[in-house]
Amino acid sequence: MRQAVDYWLGLRGARRFPTRGEIHPRDIKAILPNLLLIRVLDAGADFEFRIAGDVQRQTFTLDFSGRRMSELIGSSPVYGHALRGLYRYVTESGEPVALRGNFGPGFEHVTINYCESASFPLGQDDVVDHLLCVTAFVGKTG
């Protein structure tokens, strides 16, 4: 998580947030498996999952790569609505958000019970057009 925060802050500099074009996978190899790159559609009316790292794809029994948030909500309403609220907040505020906590009932497509996650805005001219999300997971036991 620290590497993701440092990377985003370094790219941002004195601006509110860096652009999508400044994100280079070679610079963040260690966090690529835990990364999501999400495109903001219609100012946050919907979101499209553009890139999902290996850990992200293995953590969910539902493949959301290349899908829209509206589709995820249809398959997993509790998880989809929670993510949509988070992503809308980051899109509208232009501020990064860090969360950590347990997953409870209603998160049927999640194979973990705890995560720490940071969602970072990307864009230009104070308009967020992508989100960079990095999550560390702890698996379910028993």
PADO-567306 format. One record per residue: residue number from 1; x, y negated, z of N, C-alpha, C, O, CB in turn. Coordinates in nm, 3 decimals. Glycine has a CB too. Layout:
residues N
[NUM [X Y Z] [X Y Z] [X Y Z] [X Y Z] [X Y Z]]
...
end
This chain:
residues 142
[1 [0.082 0.118 0.000] [0.000 0.000 0.000] [0.087 -0.125 0.000] [0.057 -0.223 -0.068] [-0.094 0.001 0.120]]
[2 [0.194 -0.120 0.076] [0.282 -0.237 0.084] [0.341 -0.270 -0.054] [0.351 -0.387 -0.091] [0.395 -0.212 0.185]]
[3 [0.378 -0.168 -0.129] [0.434 -0.191 -0.262] [0.331 -0.257 -0.353] [0.367 -0.346 -0.431] [0.483 -0.059 -0.324]]
[4 [0.207 -0.216 -0.345] [0.102 -0.276 -0.428] [0.081 -0.423 -0.391] [0.069 -0.509 -0.479] [-0.030 -0.199 -0.411]]
[5 [0.077 -0.452 -0.262] [0.059 -0.590 -0.217] [0.177 -0.676 -0.264] [0.157 -0.784 -0.318] [0.047 -0.596 -0.062]]
[6 [0.299 -0.627 -0.243] [0.417 -0.703 -0.284] [0.420 -0.726 -0.434] [0.458 -0.834 -0.480] [0.543 -0.630 -0.240]]
[7 [0.382 -0.626 -0.512] [0.380 -0.637 -0.658] [0.281 -0.745 -0.701] [0.316 -0.833 -0.780] [0.344 -0.501 -0.724]]
[8 [0.159 -0.739 -0.650] [0.056 -0.836 -0.687] [0.097 -0.977 -0.646] [0.084 -1.071 -0.724] [-0.079 -0.799 -0.623]]
[9 [0.147 -0.992 -0.524] [0.192 -1.124 -0.477] [0.305 -1.179 -0.563] [0.308 -1.298 -0.594] [0.236 -1.117 -0.331]]
[10 [0.398 -1.092 -0.601] [0.510 -1.134 -0.686] [0.464 -1.182 -0.823] [0.513 -1.282 -0.874] [0.609 -1.021 -0.702]]
[11 [0.369 -1.110 -0.881] [0.316 -1.151 -1.011] [0.234 -1.280 -1.001] [0.237 -1.364 -1.090] [0.230 -1.039 -1.071]]
[12 [0.161 -1.293 -0.893] [0.074 -1.408 -0.875] [0.151 -1.539 -0.866] [0.113 -1.638 -0.927] [-0.011 -1.390 -0.751]]
[13 [0.258 -1.538 -0.790] [0.333 -1.662 -0.769] [0.246 -1.766 -0.703] [0.184 -1.740 -0.600] [0.388 -1.715 -0.902]]
[14 [0.240 -1.886 -0.763] [0.162 -1.997 -0.705] [0.018 -1.999 -0.755] [-0.061 -2.084 -0.714] [0.229 -2.130 -0.738]]
[15 [-0.017 -1.907 -0.844] [-0.153 -1.902 -0.899] [-0.246 -1.826 -0.806] [-0.201 -1.763 -0.711] [-0.153 -1.837 -1.039]]
[16 [-0.376 -1.831 -0.835] [-0.473 -1.755 -0.754] [-0.455 -1.606 -0.772] [-0.464 -1.529 -0.676] [-0.617 -1.794 -0.791]]
[17 [-0.427 -1.562 -0.898] [-0.407 -1.420 -0.927] [-0.334 -1.406 -1.061] [-0.340 -1.495 -1.145] [-0.542 -1.343 -0.930]]
[18 [-0.266 -1.292 -1.079] [-0.198 -1.267 -1.207] [-0.297 -1.221 -1.314] [-0.414 -1.197 -1.285] [-0.087 -1.161 -1.189]]
[19 [-0.249 -1.209 -1.438] [-0.333 -1.162 -1.548] [-0.317 -1.011 -1.566] [-0.221 -0.952 -1.517] [-0.297 -1.235 -1.680]]
[20 [-0.411 -0.951 -1.636] [-0.403 -0.807 -1.669] [-0.278 -0.779 -1.751] [-0.214 -0.676 -1.731] [-0.530 -0.761 -1.746]]
[21 [-0.243 -0.868 -1.841] [-0.128 -0.849 -1.929] [0.005 -0.843 -1.856] [0.104 -0.795 -1.912] [-0.123 -0.957 -2.029]]
[22 [0.009 -0.890 -1.734] [0.133 -0.888 -1.656] [0.156 -0.755 -1.585] [0.266 -0.730 -1.535] [0.132 -0.999 -1.554]]
[23 [0.056 -0.670 -1.580] [0.069 -0.540 -1.513] [0.142 -0.445 -1.606] [0.097 -0.418 -1.717] [-0.071 -0.483 -1.473]]
[24 [0.257 -0.394 -1.560] [0.339 -0.302 -1.640] [0.359 -0.173 -1.561] [0.421 -0.175 -1.455] [0.477 -0.366 -1.677]]
[25 [0.308 -0.060 -1.612] [0.320 0.067 -1.540] [0.463 0.102 -1.499] [0.483 0.161 -1.393] [0.266 0.177 -1.625]]
[26 [0.561 0.068 -1.580] [0.699 0.102 -1.547] [0.744 0.034 -1.416] [0.835 0.082 -1.349] [0.792 0.062 -1.662]]
[27 [0.681 -0.077 -1.382] [0.717 -0.150 -1.262] [0.654 -0.091 -1.135] [0.697 -0.123 -1.024] [0.677 -0.294 -1.276]]
[28 [0.554 -0.007 -1.151] [0.480 0.045 -1.035] [0.462 0.196 -1.042] [0.357 0.249 -1.006] [0.343 -0.024 -1.024]]
[29 [0.564 0.265 -1.090] [0.555 0.411 -1.107] [0.511 0.483 -0.980] [0.432 0.578 -0.986] [0.690 0.465 -1.151]]
[30 [0.560 0.439 -0.866] [0.529 0.509 -0.740] [0.381 0.501 -0.703] [0.331 0.590 -0.635] [0.612 0.451 -0.627]]
[31 [0.311 0.396 -0.746] [0.171 0.383 -0.706] [0.073 0.418 -0.819] [-0.049 0.414 -0.798] [0.145 0.243 -0.659]]
[32 [0.123 0.450 -0.936] [0.033 0.484 -1.048] [-0.066 0.595 -1.016] [-0.182 0.584 -1.055] [0.115 0.526 -1.168]]
[33 [-0.027 0.702 -0.946] [-0.125 0.808 -0.916] [-0.243 0.759 -0.832] [-0.351 0.817 -0.838] [-0.056 0.922 -0.845]]
[34 [-0.223 0.655 -0.754] [-0.325 0.605 -0.662] [-0.398 0.482 -0.715] [-0.472 0.416 -0.641] [-0.263 0.572 -0.530]]
[35 [-0.378 0.451 -0.841] [-0.426 0.327 -0.899] [-0.554 0.343 -0.981] [-0.575 0.444 -1.048] [-0.320 0.269 -0.985]]
[36 [-0.637 0.241 -0.975] [-0.751 0.225 -1.065] [-0.737 0.089 -1.132] [-0.707 -0.010 -1.065] [-0.888 0.238 -0.989]]
[37 [-0.760 0.084 -1.261] [-0.769 -0.044 -1.331] [-0.912 -0.053 -1.383] [-0.959 0.034 -1.456] [-0.663 -0.055 -1.448]]
[38 [-0.980 -0.159 -1.344] [-1.123 -0.173 -1.371] [-1.147 -0.302 -1.447] [-1.099 -0.408 -1.408] [-1.204 -0.171 -1.240]]
[39 [-1.221 -0.293 -1.556] [-1.257 -0.412 -1.634] [-1.389 -0.466 -1.582] [-1.485 -0.392 -1.563] [-1.266 -0.379 -1.786]]
[40 [-1.393 -0.597 -1.561] [-1.515 -0.665 -1.517] [-1.600 -0.695 -1.639] [-1.552 -0.755 -1.735] [-1.481 -0.796 -1.438]]
[41 [-1.726 -0.654 -1.637] [-1.818 -0.677 -1.747] [-1.924 -0.779 -1.706] [-1.979 -0.771 -1.596] [-1.884 -0.545 -1.793]]
[42 [-1.952 -0.873 -1.793] [-2.059 -0.972 -1.769] [-2.049 -1.036 -1.631] [-2.147 -1.040 -1.556] [-2.196 -0.905 -1.783]]
[43 [-1.930 -1.087 -1.600] [-1.905 -1.159 -1.475] [-1.940 -1.078 -1.350] [-1.976 -1.135 -1.247] [-1.984 -1.288 -1.475]]
[44 [-1.930 -0.946 -1.358] [-1.954 -0.861 -1.242] [-2.089 -0.791 -1.242] [-2.124 -0.725 -1.145] [-1.943 -0.940 -1.119]]
[45 [-2.164 -0.806 -1.351] [-2.290 -0.732 -1.360] [-2.264 -0.582 -1.367] [-2.346 -0.502 -1.321] [-2.372 -0.778 -1.484]]
[46 [-2.150 -0.545 -1.424] [-2.110 -0.404 -1.430] [-1.958 -0.400 -1.435] [-1.892 -0.502 -1.452] [-2.172 -0.331 -1.555]]
[47 [-1.903 -0.281 -1.419] [-1.758 -0.261 -1.419] [-1.728 -0.135 -1.498] [-1.805 -0.039 -1.495] [-1.702 -0.251 -1.273]]
[48 [-1.616 -0.135 -1.567] [-1.574 -0.018 -1.645] [-1.440 0.032 -1.592] [-1.343 -0.044 -1.584] [-1.565 -0.052 -1.796]]
[49 [-1.435 0.160 -1.557] [-1.312 0.221 -1.508] [-1.222 0.250 -1.628] [-1.250 0.342 -1.706] [-1.341 0.352 -1.427]]
[50 [-1.116 0.172 -1.645] [-1.029 0.184 -1.761] [-0.918 0.288 -1.739] [-0.893 0.372 -1.826] [-0.968 0.050 -1.794]]
[51 [-0.852 0.281 -1.625] [-0.743 0.373 -1.595] [-0.764 0.428 -1.455] [-0.791 0.353 -1.361] [-0.604 0.303 -1.608]]
[52 [-0.751 0.560 -1.441] [-0.758 0.624 -1.310] [-0.636 0.714 -1.295] [-0.615 0.805 -1.374] [-0.890 0.706 -1.294]]
[53 [-0.555 0.688 -1.193] [-0.437 0.769 -1.166] [-0.475 0.911 -1.125] [-0.591 0.938 -1.092] [-0.352 0.705 -1.058]]
[54 [-0.377 1.000 -1.127] [-0.400 1.141 -1.097] [-0.462 1.164 -0.959] [-0.554 1.244 -0.947] [-0.270 1.218 -1.106]]
[55 [-0.415 1.095 -0.857] [-0.470 1.113 -0.723] [-0.615 1.066 -0.719] [-0.699 1.129 -0.655] [-0.385 1.036 -0.618]]
[56 [-0.643 0.958 -0.787] [-0.782 0.909 -0.795] [-0.872 1.015 -0.858] [-0.980 1.044 -0.807] [-0.789 0.777 -0.876]]
[57 [-0.827 1.073 -0.969] [-0.909 1.172 -1.040] [-0.927 1.300 -0.960] [-1.032 1.364 -0.967] [-0.846 1.205 -1.175]]
[58 [-0.826 1.338 -0.883] [-0.833 1.462 -0.805] [-0.915 1.446 -0.677] [-0.960 1.545 -0.619] [-0.694 1.508 -0.770]]
[59 [-0.935 1.323 -0.632] [-1.003 1.298 -0.506] [-1.155 1.307 -0.519] [-1.224 1.328 -0.420] [-0.965 1.162 -0.454]]
[60 [-1.205 1.291 -0.639] [-1.349 1.290 -0.660] [-1.391 1.410 -0.745] [-1.322 1.445 -0.841] [-1.393 1.159 -0.727]]
[61 [-1.503 1.472 -0.710] [-1.553 1.584 -0.789] [-1.629 1.533 -0.910] [-1.688 1.611 -0.985] [-1.643 1.674 -0.703]]
[62 [-1.628 1.404 -0.928] [-1.700 1.337 -1.036] [-1.598 1.256 -1.115] [-1.531 1.170 -1.058] [-1.816 1.247 -0.981]]
[63 [-1.584 1.283 -1.244] [-1.488 1.210 -1.326] [-1.549 1.079 -1.372] [-1.647 1.079 -1.446] [-1.443 1.296 -1.447]]
[64 [-1.492 0.969 -1.330] [-1.545 0.840 -1.369] [-1.453 0.765 -1.465] [-1.478 0.648 -1.495] [-1.570 0.756 -1.248]]
[65 [-1.347 0.829 -1.512] [-1.257 0.766 -1.610] [-1.334 0.728 -1.735] [-1.405 0.811 -1.792] [-1.140 0.860 -1.646]]
[66 [-1.321 0.602 -1.777] [-1.389 0.556 -1.896] [-1.537 0.530 -1.878] [-1.606 0.494 -1.974] [-1.370 0.654 -2.004]]
[67 [-1.588 0.547 -1.757] [-1.731 0.528 -1.731] [-1.756 0.392 -1.669] [-1.664 0.323 -1.625] [-1.784 0.638 -1.640]]
[68 [-1.881 0.355 -1.666] [-1.921 0.229 -1.605] [-1.975 0.253 -1.464] [-2.019 0.362 -1.431] [-2.028 0.158 -1.691]]
[69 [-1.969 0.148 -1.385] [-2.021 0.156 -1.248] [-2.168 0.195 -1.249] [-2.213 0.272 -1.163] [-2.002 0.023 -1.176]]
[70 [-2.244 0.143 -1.344] [-2.387 0.177 -1.351] [-2.408 0.327 -1.367] [-2.506 0.381 -1.317] [-2.453 0.101 -1.467]]
[71 [-2.318 0.395 -1.437] [-2.326 0.541 -1.450] [-2.291 0.610 -1.318] [-2.355 0.708 -1.280] [-2.233 0.591 -1.562]]
[72 [-2.189 0.558 -1.249] [-2.149 0.616 -1.122] [-2.262 0.605 -1.020] [-2.285 0.698 -0.942] [-2.022 0.546 -1.069]]
[73 [-2.332 0.493 -1.021] [-2.444 0.475 -0.928] [-2.552 0.580 -0.954] [-2.614 0.628 -0.860] [-2.503 0.333 -0.941]]
[74 [-2.574 0.615 -1.080] [-2.671 0.719 -1.112] [-2.632 0.855 -1.058] [-2.719 0.933 -1.021] [-2.690 0.727 -1.260]]
[75 [-2.500 0.885 -1.054] [-2.452 1.014 -1.007] [-2.428 1.019 -0.856] [-2.446 1.123 -0.793] [-2.326 1.050 -1.078]]
[76 [-2.387 0.907 -0.801] [-2.352 0.900 -0.659] [-2.394 0.763 -0.606] [-2.310 0.674 -0.592] [-2.199 0.925 -0.636]]
[77 [-2.523 0.746 -0.576] [-2.575 0.613 -0.541] [-2.506 0.546 -0.421] [-2.474 0.428 -0.429] [-2.720 0.624 -0.512]]
[78 [-2.483 0.617 -0.313] [-2.425 0.555 -0.195] [-2.285 0.504 -0.225] [-2.251 0.390 -0.196] [-2.422 0.654 -0.077]]
[79 [-2.203 0.590 -0.284] [-2.066 0.552 -0.316] [-2.064 0.442 -0.423] [-1.988 0.346 -0.412] [-1.986 0.675 -0.365]]
[80 [-2.145 0.456 -0.525] [-2.150 0.358 -0.633] [-2.191 0.219 -0.585] [-2.129 0.119 -0.623] [-2.245 0.404 -0.740]]
[81 [-2.294 0.213 -0.502] [-2.338 0.082 -0.450] [-2.232 0.020 -0.359] [-2.212 -0.101 -0.361] [-2.470 0.098 -0.373]]
[82 [-2.165 0.102 -0.279] [-2.059 0.051 -0.192] [-1.946 -0.009 -0.275] [-1.898 -0.119 -0.247] [-2.005 0.163 -0.099]]
[83 [-1.903 0.065 -0.378] [-1.796 0.014 -0.464] [-1.840 -0.110 -0.540] [-1.763 -0.207 -0.551] [-1.751 0.121 -0.562]]
[84 [-1.960 -0.110 -0.593] [-2.008 -0.226 -0.668] [-2.009 -0.351 -0.581] [-1.971 -0.458 -0.628] [-2.149 -0.199 -0.724]]
[85 [-2.051 -0.338 -0.457] [-2.050 -0.453 -0.366] [-1.909 -0.505 -0.342] [-1.886 -0.626 -0.343] [-2.113 -0.415 -0.234]]
[86 [-1.815 -0.414 -0.321] [-1.676 -0.452 -0.302] [-1.622 -0.521 -0.427] [-1.562 -0.629 -0.418] [-1.591 -0.329 -0.267]]
[87 [-1.642 -0.459 -0.542] [-1.588 -0.515 -0.667] [-1.651 -0.650 -0.700] [-1.583 -0.739 -0.751] [-1.610 -0.417 -0.782]]
[88 [-1.778 -0.666 -0.672] [-1.843 -0.796 -0.696] [-1.784 -0.903 -0.606] [-1.763 -1.016 -0.649] [-1.995 -0.785 -0.674]]
[89 [-1.758 -0.868 -0.482] [-1.700 -0.965 -0.390] [-1.563 -1.012 -0.441] [-1.536 -1.132 -0.444] [-1.687 -0.904 -0.250]]
[90 [-1.477 -0.918 -0.480] [-1.344 -0.954 -0.530] [-1.356 -1.037 -0.658] [-1.283 -1.134 -0.676] [-1.259 -0.826 -0.556]]
[91 [-1.449 -1.000 -0.745] [-1.469 -1.074 -0.870] [-1.516 -1.216 -0.843] [-1.465 -1.311 -0.902] [-1.571 -1.001 -0.959]]
[92 [-1.613 -1.231 -0.756] [-1.671 -1.363 -0.731] [-1.580 -1.453 -0.646] [-1.574 -1.573 -0.669] [-1.806 -1.347 -0.662]]
[93 [-1.511 -1.395 -0.549] [-1.426 -1.475 -0.460] [-1.288 -1.501 -0.519] [-1.223 -1.601 -0.487] [-1.412 -1.406 -0.326]]
[94 [-1.242 -1.409 -0.606] [-1.106 -1.420 -0.658] [-1.001 -1.388 -0.555] [-0.883 -1.421 -0.573] [-1.082 -1.558 -0.712]]
[95 [-1.041 -1.325 -0.446] [-0.951 -1.291 -0.336] [-0.935 -1.139 -0.326] [-1.032 -1.065 -0.347] [-1.003 -1.349 -0.203]]
[96 [-0.815 -1.093 -0.293] [-0.798 -0.948 -0.271] [-0.866 -0.907 -0.141] [-0.886 -0.987 -0.050] [-0.649 -0.910 -0.267]]
[97 [-0.902 -0.778 -0.135] [-0.967 -0.723 -0.016] [-0.901 -0.590 0.017] [-0.878 -0.507 -0.071] [-1.121 -0.705 -0.038]]
[98 [-0.870 -0.570 0.145] [-0.817 -0.442 0.192] [-0.918 -0.380 0.288] [-0.976 -0.449 0.372] [-0.678 -0.461 0.263]]
[99 [-0.938 -0.250 0.272] [-1.033 -0.176 0.356] [-0.969 -0.046 0.401] [-0.880 0.008 0.336] [-1.165 -0.148 0.279]]
[100 [-1.016 0.003 0.513] [-0.979 0.138 0.555] [-1.094 0.193 0.637] [-1.166 0.120 0.705] [-0.846 0.138 0.638]]
[101 [-1.110 0.324 0.628] [-1.217 0.384 0.706] [-1.251 0.524 0.662] [-1.188 0.581 0.572] [-1.338 0.300 0.698]]
[102 [-1.352 0.579 0.727] [-1.398 0.715 0.703] [-1.515 0.717 0.606] [-1.592 0.621 0.598] [-1.437 0.782 0.834]]
[103 [-1.528 0.826 0.534] [-1.643 0.849 0.448] [-1.740 0.938 0.524] [-1.700 1.039 0.582] [-1.601 0.913 0.312]]
[104 [-1.865 0.900 0.524] [-1.966 0.977 0.595] [-2.067 1.037 0.500] [-2.037 1.058 0.383] [-2.036 0.890 0.697]]
[105 [-2.187 1.067 0.549] [-2.293 1.125 0.467] [-2.328 1.033 0.350] [-2.323 0.911 0.361] [-2.418 1.152 0.551]]
[106 [-2.363 1.093 0.239] [-2.400 1.018 0.120] [-2.287 1.001 0.021] [-2.308 0.951 -0.089] [-2.451 0.883 0.160]]
[107 [-2.168 1.043 0.059] [-2.052 1.035 -0.030] [-2.021 1.176 -0.080] [-1.912 1.229 -0.058] [-1.928 0.973 0.042]]
[108 [-2.119 1.234 -0.149] [-2.112 1.376 -0.186] [-2.003 1.409 -0.288] [-1.963 1.525 -0.297] [-2.242 1.419 -0.241]]
[109 [-1.955 1.313 -0.364] [-1.853 1.342 -0.466] [-1.712 1.309 -0.419] [-1.619 1.304 -0.500] [-1.884 1.265 -0.593]]
[110 [-1.695 1.286 -0.290] [-1.566 1.248 -0.235] [-1.508 1.367 -0.160] [-1.576 1.426 -0.075] [-1.580 1.124 -0.142]]
[111 [-1.383 1.403 -0.189] [-1.319 1.519 -0.127] [-1.226 1.479 -0.013] [-1.144 1.560 0.030] [-1.243 1.598 -0.231]]
[112 [-1.237 1.357 0.035] [-1.151 1.309 0.143] [-1.238 1.258 0.257] [-1.359 1.240 0.240] [-1.055 1.197 0.092]]
[113 [-1.178 1.235 0.371] [-1.258 1.179 0.479] [-1.207 1.044 0.527] [-1.273 0.980 0.609] [-1.261 1.274 0.594]]
[114 [-1.090 0.998 0.479] [-1.036 0.870 0.522] [-0.955 0.809 0.408] [-0.888 0.880 0.333] [-0.948 0.887 0.649]]
[115 [-0.963 0.676 0.396] [-0.880 0.610 0.296] [-0.841 0.470 0.341] [-0.906 0.410 0.425] [-0.953 0.603 0.162]]
[116 [-0.733 0.422 0.283] [-0.693 0.283 0.293] [-0.683 0.233 0.151] [-0.619 0.295 0.066] [-0.556 0.265 0.371]]
[117 [-0.747 0.120 0.123] [-0.760 0.073 -0.014] [-0.742 -0.078 -0.021] [-0.781 -0.150 0.071] [-0.896 0.114 -0.073]]
[118 [-0.685 -0.124 -0.131] [-0.674 -0.268 -0.158] [-0.720 -0.291 -0.301] [-0.682 -0.220 -0.393] [-0.526 -0.320 -0.136]]
[119 [-0.803 -0.393 -0.317] [-0.854 -0.432 -0.450] [-0.807 -0.574 -0.479] [-0.830 -0.666 -0.400] [-1.012 -0.422 -0.456]]
[120 [-0.741 -0.589 -0.592] [-0.679 -0.716 -0.629] [-0.741 -0.772 -0.756] [-0.761 -0.699 -0.852] [-0.528 -0.697 -0.647]]
[121 [-0.773 -0.902 -0.758] [-0.826 -0.963 -0.880] [-0.716 -0.990 -0.981] [-0.602 -1.021 -0.945] [-0.899 -1.093 -0.846]]
[122 [-0.752 -0.978 -1.109] [-0.663 -1.013 -1.220] [-0.743 -1.099 -1.317] [-0.863 -1.075 -1.335] [-0.606 -0.885 -1.292]]
[123 [-0.681 -1.196 -1.378] [-0.751 -1.280 -1.475] [-0.674 -1.408 -1.502] [-0.557 -1.420 -1.468] [-0.891 -1.312 -1.427]]
[124 [-0.742 -1.502 -1.562] [-0.679 -1.631 -1.590] [-0.783 -1.741 -1.585] [-0.903 -1.715 -1.595] [-0.608 -1.629 -1.728]]
[125 [-0.736 -1.863 -1.568] [-0.825 -1.979 -1.560] [-0.932 -1.960 -1.453] [-1.047 -1.998 -1.473] [-0.891 -2.005 -1.694]]
[126 [-0.894 -1.901 -1.341] [-0.985 -1.877 -1.228] [-1.103 -1.786 -1.261] [-1.205 -1.789 -1.191] [-1.037 -2.006 -1.178]]
[127 [-1.091 -1.705 -1.367] [-1.195 -1.608 -1.402] [-1.137 -1.468 -1.388] [-1.039 -1.434 -1.455] [-1.249 -1.632 -1.549]]
[128 [-1.196 -1.388 -1.303] [-1.150 -1.250 -1.282] [-1.208 -1.163 -1.392] [-1.330 -1.156 -1.408] [-1.192 -1.196 -1.140]]
[129 [-1.119 -1.095 -1.469] [-1.166 -1.008 -1.576] [-1.126 -0.862 -1.556] [-1.175 -0.774 -1.628] [-1.112 -1.057 -1.707]]
[130 [-1.039 -0.835 -1.460] [-1.000 -0.698 -1.425] [-0.974 -0.691 -1.275] [-0.950 -0.793 -1.210] [-0.873 -0.653 -1.505]]
[131 [-0.979 -0.570 -1.223] [-0.943 -0.544 -1.084] [-0.836 -0.435 -1.083] [-0.845 -0.338 -1.158] [-1.067 -0.502 -1.000]]
[132 [-0.738 -0.452 -0.999] [-0.637 -0.351 -0.975] [-0.662 -0.298 -0.835] [-0.654 -0.372 -0.737] [-0.491 -0.409 -0.990]]
[133 [-0.693 -0.170 -0.825] [-0.726 -0.108 -0.696] [-0.627 0.004 -0.668] [-0.598 0.086 -0.755] [-0.872 -0.054 -0.694]]
[134 [-0.576 0.007 -0.546] [-0.482 0.110 -0.504] [-0.534 0.169 -0.373] [-0.568 0.096 -0.280] [-0.336 0.053 -0.487]]
[135 [-0.540 0.303 -0.367] [-0.596 0.370 -0.251] [-0.508 0.485 -0.206] [-0.460 0.564 -0.288] [-0.738 0.419 -0.281]]
[136 [-0.487 0.494 -0.075] [-0.420 0.609 -0.014] [-0.528 0.692 0.055] [-0.611 0.638 0.127] [-0.308 0.563 0.088]]
[137 [-0.526 0.823 0.033] [-0.631 0.913 0.081] [-0.578 1.014 0.181] [-0.461 1.053 0.176] [-0.695 0.985 -0.035]]
[138 [-0.665 1.058 0.272] [-0.638 1.170 0.361] [-0.748 1.273 0.335] [-0.866 1.239 0.345] [-0.632 1.126 0.513]]
[139 [-0.713 1.396 0.302] [-0.809 1.498 0.264] [-0.892 1.551 0.377] [-0.857 1.538 0.494] [-0.740 1.610 0.200]]
[140 [-1.005 1.611 0.341] [-1.093 1.675 0.439] [-1.029 1.806 0.486] [-0.958 1.873 0.411] [-1.234 1.701 0.380]]
[141 [-1.055 1.839 0.610] [-1.003 1.964 0.666] [-1.118 2.048 0.717] [-1.226 1.998 0.746] [-0.903 1.936 0.779]]
[142 [-1.092 2.178 0.727] [-1.191 2.267 0.785] [-1.307 2.297 0.694] [-1.397 2.372 0.732] [-1.242 2.210 0.909]]
end
